[in-house]
């Protein structure tokens, strides 16, 4: 019974930890409101925003 409980808890924690890690971020940086050069405001990763000639809007 101890083995089953230990295995179940380990499995539960193994899949729940990555779910909450880095919430609101991606490989391209945090998601921000980005104002592009044409005036359009879009919600996208910061790296994509700067690569498209935009800047972060607060």
Long-range contacts (C-beta under 8 A, 24 or more apart in sequence): 32-56, 32-57, 33-57, 33-58
